[in-house]
Amino acid sequence: MAFIERQLHGGHTYYYLAKSIRTKGGKTKKFRILLGRELPSKTQIQKALVRLEKEAAKEHRAGWLSDAMIERLEDLRSAAVVFKKTPDDVLPKDFLVRFTYNTNAIEGNKLTLRQTALVLADRIAPEGARSDDVIEALNSEDAWKFVKSYKGAFNKAFLLKVHYLITKGTSCRIQGAYRDGPIRIMGSEWKPPLHTDVPLMLDRLFRSYSKQRRAMHPVEIASLVHCRIAQIHPFTDGNGRTSRLIMNWILMRNLFPPVVIEVKNKERYYLAIEEADKGRMKIFAQYLSEQLLLQYTAVEPERTK
């Protein structure tokens, strides 16, 4: 977190905007921007914060994203800082409908975009729709509201709460708890770990997030957490929806807007996850960055290969 630092030089007081971060090498480095001999206005401080974040971002990353990509991502984040906007302020009005439709459709939910809108806005169950499909749409709204307002730590209680809200009232056999047996991912060669290993692997992920969240760029740590949940596959159902919500929670916690992974991009999304399964996390981080820029900026980013 940035702070105002006061220093005395030659009998005069100078003010700096400063921020200390943990670098890739594990050391702490302080970044400063001179504000002047008098405290500037809040608007000037906010503009200085944008500059400071861009400078810090060059160190504040795992190396999966280029300097050019980070520069563009920081331009996106700066909108929230300069204009005092929360992530909600930059979201289109139909965001929840589009997010719910796409995140559920990726997992096989048969509701159309229009039907999802009817369920969420009017609580109307479309004729002939599966009860699980309707309940999943309503659950998505509950889970979204919870994640959006959650200010606590990334830990077991939070993860299980998100999963419970996503799956409650559906045919998911275990709701809000880890799986109790082996599981396979349809269409993927990745073999999730034994269920007995799940608690320990997630505990390691919680500790890793706590240790690295200030030493990595937010888009990179969001990518890491998403892919690790997908790899561990801790639940009997709802792993993808849970991982996407947690990913967006990390983005919003760092003043980035949330992203919609669209069902039409399902194949590229899965391919990026598979690359992460092979240790090439860079591919997924680049994919997530592209989706953010496509959805919130006017200029289309250069597509990764």
SEKOLTI-695585 format. One record per residue (C-alpha): x, y, z. Coordinates in steps of 0.1 Angstrom, whole numbers, plus 2048, in hexadecimal, padded with zeros to 3 digits. Example, Ala and Ser with C-alpha at 12.3 -4.5 7.8 and 13.67 -1.06 7.14 Angstrom:
REM residues 2
87B7D384E8897F5847
//
This chain:
REM residues 305
80080080080D8237F781383D81281F86181684386382185288382F87888B82D88D8A88388A78B58208BB8D58248A38E383E8858DD82886A8C282A8638AD80B8468968068478757F382E85B7E983E83A7F18378157EF84B7F77FA8477D67E88577B47E986A7AE7C986F78E7B588F7887C887D7897E988C7AA7F48787C97FD87C7E77E786D80A7EC86181F7D085C8457D484E8627C18568867CC8368997D38478BA7DC84D8D07FA8278D380080D8B88017FB8B87E07D68B47DB7C58927DC7C28927B67E78987B27EF87D7CB7D88657B87EA86D79780C8677A87FF8467B57F983B79181D8437888298317A78158127A082381177D8478137898417F97A48307E278C8517DC77985E7CA79883D7BF7A58387A078F84277C78984F78376683277375482779574583B7AD7308427D173B82B7DC71E80E7C772A8127D274E8137F67437F17F17327E37DF74F7EE7FB7677DD8147507BD8007547C17FF77A7CA82477C7A682D77179A8217937B48357A57B385679378E8587907878497B377382D7A376E80B7B276E7ED79A7487EE79B74881178C75880576C7427E67677267E674D7037E275C6FF7C074E7207B375C71179B7756FA78C75B71778774272E77A75D71476176A70A75574772E75073B73D74175B72072875D71F72073874371773873A6FB75071C6EF73C6FF7047496E570672D6D57287356D874171A6E47657206C077171E6B37567366CF75E74E6C478274E6A07787556AB7627726C077D7826AA79B77C68778C77F68D76B79167B75A77468473676E68373074866B71573C67D6F473869D6FF7496AF6E77606AA6F07856D06EE78B6D670776E6BE72177E6CC71B7A16F071F7946E77417866D874D7A76F673E7BA70E7517A36FE7727AE7007697D372475E7CF72D77E7BB71E7957D67327827F17537837DE74F7A87D474A7B27F976379A8097817AC81979178F82C7AD7788247B075D8097AD73E81E79A71E82177B72D83177874681477D72C7F976471480874A73080C74D73A7E87497167DD72B7117F371A7307E67207247C27137017C86F87037E36D76F47DA6E56E27BB6ED6BE7B47116C37BD7186A77D672F6BA7EE7286DF7F27416F580475A6DA80C7776C97FB7716AA7E67736887F67806737D97916737B778568979B78B68D77678A6AC7607766A574178A6AC7217AB6B27337C969C7387D16AD75A7CC6957777C26A87977D469D7B77C56837CF7AA6917E57BF68A8047D96A37F67C06BF7F07C06D08127E66D28147EA6DF7F17D06FA7F77E07048178007088047ED71E7EB7DF73480680273981581173F7F27F775A7EB7FD76B80C82376B8068237747E180578C7DC81B7AA7E283879C7CD8247957AE80E7AA7977E97A67A07E179777E7FD77E7837F27737A67CE77279B7D975B77E7ED7457967D17407AF7B87397947CD71F7837D870E7A47B470A7AF7AC6FB78C7CA6E478F7C26D87B279D6D57A97936D47CE76D6CF7C97566B57BA7476D17A47496F67A076F6F879E76F70F77F75572778C7667297AE78873079F77B74B78876A75D7A578975B7BB79D76979D78678679A78778C7C07AD7907BD7A97A87A078F7BE7B17A37BE7D27BF7CE7BE7A87E87AC7A67D578C7847CF77D7777AB77C77979775C76078274976E76273A75675E71D74973C7137527446EF7767456FA77372470D78D7126F87A872C6FC7A072E7217A47097267C47087107D37247267CA7107467DA6F17367FA70572F7FA70F7547F66EA75E8176E474B82870075E82471B74481073375A81B7507438027457297E47487417F076974F7F377772C7D076A7237C177A7427D279B73A7C479A7177A17947237A37B173B7B07C97207967BD7077797C271E7837E472D7997F77147928036F17B27F56E17B57D06DB7D57C16EB7ED7AD6D67E27896D97FB7706E88057526D4
//
